[in-house]
Amino acid sequence: MFFASYNAFSQNFFGKNFQHIHNEQCAATHLEQMQEQQLGIYGSREYFESWMEGKISENRKKPQSQLRTANEVRVIPVVVHVIHTGSPLGTGTNIPLSQIESQIRTLNEDFRRLNPDASQTPLEFLNVAADSRIEFVLAKQDPRGLPTNGVNRVLGPKTAYDPNDATLLGQIALWPPEEYMNIWVVPLVSPFIGYATFPVSGLPGLNFPPSTRETDGVTVDYRYFGQGGSAVSGSRGRTLTHEVGHFFGLRHIWGDGDCSADDFVNDTPNQDGPNNVCRTSAPRVSCNTRDMVENFMDYTTDICMNIFTQGQVERFDVVLANSPRRASLVNNRATVEPQLQPNDLGFERLISPQDFICDLNVEPEMIVFNSGNNLISSARIEIRNNGSVLETRTFNFNNLSTGDTARVRFNPIALNLGANNFQANIIEVNNTTDPNSSNNSITSSPIIQPQLSLPYTFTMDQFGSSWVVNNPDNSFTWESFPITIAGATQNVIRIQNYEYDASSQLDFLVSPQINLSEFPNAQLTFKMAYAPYNTQGFGDFLYVAVSTDCGNTFNILDAPYSKDVNFLQTAEPTLNEFIPIREEQFRREIVNLSQFAEFGNVRIAFINRNGYGNNIYLKDIQILTEESFRYDAKLTQVASPTAISNGQHEQESIELQNTGNLPISGFVFRRRYGNTPAQSFIARGNLLNPGETTLINLPKATGNGLNDLNYALDFPNFDQNPRTPISLRRFVVIDNEMIRSPWRQNFNNTVTLSPWISLNPEANITSWELSSLQSGVASNNVAKLSAKPELNSFWLGSPIFDLTGSRQAALFFDRAAGLVSPSTTLKVLASADGGVNYEEVYRKSGNDLITVQASEVNPNNSNEFVKDYVNLSSFAGKGKTMVRVAFVLEDGQESNSSVFLNNVELFLSANPEPVDPGLGNTIIYPNPAREVFNIVFNLDRFETVNIQITSATGALVHDVDYPNTLNQTYTFSSQNFSKGLFIVKITSQSITETRKLVIQ
């Protein structure tokens, strides 16, 4: 059995569409959580604030002469990435330049305290209001040193984004964050309108490259960016001011808590939470002080905000002087116009040959670009190997403008099996000397790579030889390491993350060439062991990436295997160094290589990304010719809740079957109700072997009425190979309506099946419905189920009823069906707990269900109906207060006849052949009577009936009222009466009858 632990991110963020309200609006807190997960303790709030406090203290001790230097204006270069959806330039998501310029103007006014509404700062806060001496400018140089307007427009892959897409946005558009403040302007999903990454500290001796480089910057919804253009009318550009405050180290003014929380700024008053309303005429007081609702780091409307404080500016100063990727922004080259020279052509990239080659015969190719200020029509370029000129060619271009690129190709060359030192040199540009030689050469050291034969099994003697270890920081890396399992020593591959003090370093274990042309469905499989370090925020990553250029580059962002601490876990978390001692601590991993078959020769790399976690172990590496191993599963049914119940189930239980050929012990499970956001759970449990089934148990979250339950299982055994989605959708009804017992449901005189419930749990298509009869009274109906698609079930459920007043009960109903498939089954289910659990009490399938040999039934012909009986006595008696029944038709086909139900009736007796006096009548039997006699009723509705029995002498021997009489049979013992003639008088609202009774 699997018990799923809740692991969903749930937080309210900002935004109302037409009133710019910061209402837990910014997702910066979420980005900080992601940063802490990636950087460990060095990216945490506690570590950053400790560092910040120390730096502020240092600054306060500096002499005034140094402070005067620090008071110089700091200019920050900005690149605005407009990630649009294809709108024409200047419309919709593709916002106009004027809107961008208005935002930069607002940003400068707010940070220099030149904002027109600065005069609205309350008197009591004027003494702490501050000019940050920070200004922003749209970048004037791009990463290549060429002129730019600082706006980068990109057609994005999605119509809307959320904070979890931060990495995706970094893939789409990112200029080096060491030189530019990246701002992504995108359509964000509601309720988000902005978020930013926090800076990280840079204490001496901790010069690690932070892992959040690809997400470092600010993201703002295009409707809340600046003014005019596509911005909403309430926007004044303060969303970006707020988010840049985070980017430079500020926290929300209330410290993201109550009065005990802190934003680590002395001159901002404590608050017990955010403000969404601009209360200036009647200021809000919390934590015994007036709230600073005017602060840019609160959540008030744009029109309310107007102040940064001196304490907040102190934090800016520390970050801009010391923090990685913040200090390097100040007054850098991107803030000034580039000085271009004439006839300046540079190499942008060497395409071939690179350092790793899979064939000695190559066709040299590279990309050049015009980095000068005039048109370039020609260039003379040479290539060399080991110092010898191989070819010199003159290339003619179609007048390359500044920034334009061109590919240049040379004739094929044969490289050496040994050492190669390849070099390309630009000799002349436009028949003259290039004045800038710094970008005129590009080099590589090509080495031929070995190739594997499939199927392949790795042996440890190949480690470090044909399998190459790349250790960029010359620290801990992949190594051979002996472990003992079941008394036997074996060598495995290990990386010792437990002792690895650098963060986010990449270490590569690279395979020889693998030729997929012959085996397009090849499969990499290996065993891996990992126990997380048992502290929040510490965790490593393992990638299996594929190179299609012989190992020169590996695409980590789109790696087919990319696992963090949660997906890597194969053993219990521990604070100790992890060394596996049991085979069960290893898990078989699979990477299907078919998606790379079109590239022919590829190389794979095991890439470790350290995060202060624990050791990773690899063994039993194989590359198979076919996809022999498979993780897969199926969600077969919702065991709880049932389709119709009173909602008293303890939990939701979904049946899982292992349909792969390997055991499963974990997965990600998602649950969604209707159109609400999905909840995600990580489930771990005992091994589920192939073919076995188990239950996934979740906390219940169903409510009264119709519930649309959507379940999805992702990554069985945390396997990341593509597969058909594993999902299950079910509709269930929670209903507590009750009816009196006994009861009759003949579907007449009504236009709805209510209080009965008709439901198709699989798709919520039309189920049982009323059908009018053409014979008899005009208001007569039957319940009809027309032919429906296969793989569906159709429920008709009763309300709840109480059977504690009788020790017996029985259900009678009329059914009719024409020709149906052999699999078509009608069942009657009964429940003693309101539908939480059902028991099958009746079943008819195929020929047994057919009542007439015709393609369709004539419901107007009563002769085509059959009356059936179900004994419900096991559901009657003491404690049976919550009984309900359901008719369920399943496994039908679209070619089936319709199925009809009528005259469904509950009796408080269990006689399979009851005496029927006819509707509205009574009967006494046996008469004459010896041991007992019975008075049988069949009334149209519930009535109170009075029964008087008078002897031949005129004595009244029985006079009793019987309330709630419908179809009951009242039984009397003859021993309570003398022998002879009696007169029985029966009186109710609808009948008055007098009968003779003879007792012998």
Secondary structure, 3 states (H helix, E strand, C coil): CEEEEECCCCCCCCCCCCCCCCCCCECHHHHHHHHHHHHHHHHCHHHHHHHHHHHHHHHHCCCHHHHHHHCCCEEEEEEEEEEECCCCCCECCECCHHHHHHHHHHHHHHHCCCCHHHHHCCHHHHHHECCCCEEEEECCECCCCCECCCEEEEECCCCCECHHHHHHHHHHCCCCCCCCEEEEEECECCCCCEEECCCCCCCCCCCCCCCCHHHCCEEEEHHHCCCCCCCCCCCCCHHHHHHHHHHCCCCCCCCCCCCCCCCCCCCCCCCCCCCCCCCCCCCCEECCEECCCCECCCCCCHHHCCECEHHHHHHHHHHHHHCCCCHHHCCCHHHCCCCCCCCCEEEEEEEECCCEECCCEECCEEEEEECCCCCEEEEEEEEEECCEEEEEEEEEEEEECCCCEEEEECCCEECCCCCCCEEEEEEEECCECCCCHHHCEEEECCEECCECCCCEECCHHHECCCEEEECCCCCCCCEEEEEEECCEEEEEEEECHHHCCCCCCEEEEECCEEECCCCCCCEEEEEEEECCECCCCCCCEEEEEEECCCCCCCCCCCCCEEECHHHHCCCCCECCCCCCCCHHHCEEEEEECHHHHHHCEEEEEEEEECCCCCCEEEEEEEEECCCCCCCCEEEEEEEECCCEECCCCCEEEEEEEECCCCCEEEEEEEEEECCCCCEEEEEEEEEECCCCEEEEEEECCCCCEEEEEEEEEECHHHCCCCCCCEEEEEEEEECCCEECCCEEECCCCCCCCCCCEEECCCCCCCCCEEEECCCCCCCCEEEEECCCCCCCEEEEECCEECCCCCCCCEEEEEEEECCCCCCCEEEEEEECECCCCCEEEEEEEHHHCCCCCCCCCCCCCHHHCEEEEEECHHHCCCCCCEEEEEEEEECCCCCCCCEEEEEEEEECCCCCCCCCCCCCEEEEECCCECCEEEEEEECCCCEEEEEEEEECCCCEEEEEEEEEECCCEEEEEHHHCCCEEEEEEEECCCCEEEEEEEEC
